[in-house]
Amino acid sequence: MVGNMAENPVGGQAVRRALDVLLCFRDGGSPMTASGVARRLGLSTSTAHRLAQTLAGAEFLVRDPAARYRIGPAVTELGLLSFHQQGLHRVAPELEHLARVTGTTADLAIRSGDHALLLAGGTVRRTEDGVGLRRPLHSTALGKVLLAWPRPGADDLAGLAPLRPLTGRTIADVDALRAEVERTRAAGHAMNDGESAEGVRTLAVPLLDRAGHARYALALRSTPEVVSDARVPWFLAHAQSCARAMEVLLLSPEDRRGWPGQPGARQ
């Protein structure tokens, strides 16, 4: 009989290490050897090899003829199940329509630790192997939104990883970031003006739950010439309209019937 993990620190450590091995592949999913995993995680090569073999046996990883590992079909299966269970397959038409109307790239993201994880939209469709789907919270409009309407217990900005500057405009100071998050909350949306990449301007809005926490963030991305200061209200109106529609689409059928404004909603 398997013991309780809380009472079995050795077993718990093994599970944690196995998960850390899997997480090595999430930033682009590039193939890695066991020795490469060992270097990244600070493990012995023999331990990394044993963990990778175990994960490959359960199809969470696959091993190629060059002894390199990559994400396996079990991860794909679980990811697709989660994607559909959260209703994310329903939002693609909304994002595509928003992108056509506004002439921008439209993306949907969720918070994952210190990053915004892109789930759907134009950036996800164009992402090639090695690019990854994670963006730092502090340097993105998506991240600012997720920080401005945080889930309970996730509002400590001081707990973020070191705020690495990506351009000369990146906010790399916690106090400055806190002020920016407060401005975002007051305005109801976030802006990123060249903080992640030069010549890129992004506007983002939250998708809120009943308690007012951001479940997701929706962003429109283009250049400062397209998303000009004069046109920000126009882009914002379209983004907010799409966000309100997707708030309902991403609910379960049971919760959708009780959502304000829907037929049969509880008063």
N, C-alpha and C positions, 0 to 999 in steps of 0.2 A: 504494500500500500504506500502511495506517495504521501510524504509528510506535508504539513502545511508550510508554504514557502516562508511565512513570517517566522516559523520556528526552525527553518532550515537555511541558514545564511549561505552555506556552501552551494546548495541548489539554486537559491536566489541569485547568487553571484554568477553562476553558469548561465542562467537565463538572461541576466543583464548583459553579460559579455556576448552572448549569441545575438541579442538585439543590437548591440553596438556594431557587430560585424555587418549586419544587414544595413544599418544606417550609414555605413561607409559608402554605400552605393547610391544614396539618394541625390547627391549633387551631380546629376548628369548620368549616373549609372555606368561609368566606364569600367571595363573589366580590370580586375586586380588579382594578383597572385596572393597566396597565403602570406608570403613574406612582406608584400606591400601592405596587407591588412595589419600584420604584426607591427610594422613601423608606424602606421597611422595611429594605432590604439595603444602602443607601448606594451605589447604582449610578446611573449616568446613565440618564435616561429612555429614550434611544435604545438603550442596551444591554439594559435590562429589556424593552423592546418587542421587540427582536430575539430574545431568549431565549424570551419568551412565545410569539411567533409560531412559533418552531422547535418548541417543545413542543406547541403546538396542532396543527401539521402532523403530528406523530406520535401525536396523540390522547391525549397525557398531560394536556393542558388543552383546554378548549373556550371559545370566545369568543362572548358573547351580543351582541345588537344594540346594547347600550349600551357596547360595547367593554370589558366586564368579563370576566375569566377565572375559571374554576372548574375543579376536578378533572375530568379526562376519563375516557372508558371504558377506556383502556389501563391506568390506575391501578387501576380497579375490577377489571379482568380479572386483573392480577397479584396484587392483594390477595386475591381469591377463591381463586386457585390456591394462594397461600401458606397461607391459612386452612385449606384442605382438606389440603394436603400435611403440615401440622403436626398434623392430626387434630382441630382445634378444633371441627369440626362435630359431633363425638361428645359434647362435654361439655354441650351445652344441656340435655338431659334431666336430667343429674345436678344442674346448677345450679338448674333449676326445681323439682326434688324437694326439694333442700336448702332453698330459699326457702319452699316450702309447709310443710315440717315445722317450720322454725324461726320462721316469720312475719317474716323479715327480707329484705333485698335481698342476693342473693348475686352476687358478681362475680369474674371471673378476670382477672389482669393479668400483664404481662411488663415487664421493665425496658427503657426506651428513653432512654438518656442520663441526665439528671437527673430523669426522670419515670417514673411507673408508667403504662403504657399499657393501658387497659381493652380487653379483647378479646371478652368474652362475659359475659352475665348481665343482671340487671335494669336496671342503670344504662345499659348499652349500648342495650337495647331502648327505653328512655325518652328517650334523648338526642335533642334536637332540633337542627336546624341552628344553628350558632353557639356551641354549648356546648362541644364538644370532648370528647375521651376521655383526656386526659393530666392526671395529678395529680402534684404535686411529691413527690419521694421523702421529704423530711424531715418533711412534715406529714401523712402518711397511714400507716395500719397496713400497707397493701399495700407502700408504699415501705420501711418499716422492715424488713419481712420480706425484701425483695429486697436490702437492704443488709446484713442479718444473715447471709445465706448467699450471698455474692456469687460471681459467676464469677471465674476467675483474672484478675488485673489490674484488677478493678473494685472494689477494696476501699479505695480512697483517699478517705475522706470529705472531706478538705481540698480535693479537686478538684471538689467539687460547686459549682454556681453559688451566689451569695449566698443565704442561707437567709431568704427573705422571710416575715415573719409574716403569717398569714392571720386569726388570732384572737389574743386575749390569751394563749392556751395553746400556741400554736405554738412548737416548739423552734427557735430562731433562732441558736443558738450551736453551733459544730462540736464542742466538747468535750462539751457536754450531749447532743448527738445521738449521739456515740460511746458515751457511757454508756448511753443508751437502746437503742442497737443491741446492746450487750453484754447488757443485761437481756433483750432480746427473744430473743437466742440461748440464754441460760440457761433461759428459761421455755418455749421452743419455740413461742412465738406472740407476736404484737404486738397492742397496743391503741392506739387513737386516740380520745381522749376530748375532743371539742370542739376539736381542733387544726386541723381543716380548715374546719369550720362549727360554729357554736354549736348545741348541742342534738343533736349527732350522735355516736354511739359506734360504733366499728368494731373488730371482732376479725379478725385475719388469720393464716393459717398458710402454710407453704411447700409447694410441690410439688417434691421433690428429685430430682436425677438420681443415677446410681450413685456419683458422686464426692462427693455431699453438697452440691452447689450448687443454689440455687433456680432451677429453670427457669421457674416461674410462682409467683404468690401468689394465694391464695383468701381472700376477705373476706366477712364477714357484717356488714351495716350496718343500724342502727335507732336508737332513742333510748336514753338511759341508763335509762329506766324499763323498757324491754323487755330490753335486754342489761344487766341489773342485776348488781352484784357477786356476789350469791348464785347467779345462774344462769350466770355465765361458764363454769364447768366443763361444764355441760350443752351450751352452744353450742360450746365448744371440742371436745368429743367428736364432735359431729356434723360440724363443719368438718374435723377431722382424718380422720374416716372417709371423707368425700367426697374429700378430697385424696388419700388413698391409692388410692382407686378411679380417680381421674382421672390419677394418675401412670402407671397402666397403660394407660388409654385413649389417652393422648397419645403413647405409644410407637408406632413403626412395627411392623407385624406381625412382622418379623424380630427386633427388639429385645424385643418383648413375650414371645416364647417363651423368652427367656433371662432374663427378669426374676424375681427371687427370689419364690418362692411360687407361680409359675405352672407349669402342666403342662409338663414337658420342660425346666424351668429347669436351667441348668448349676450344679453344686454346687462 
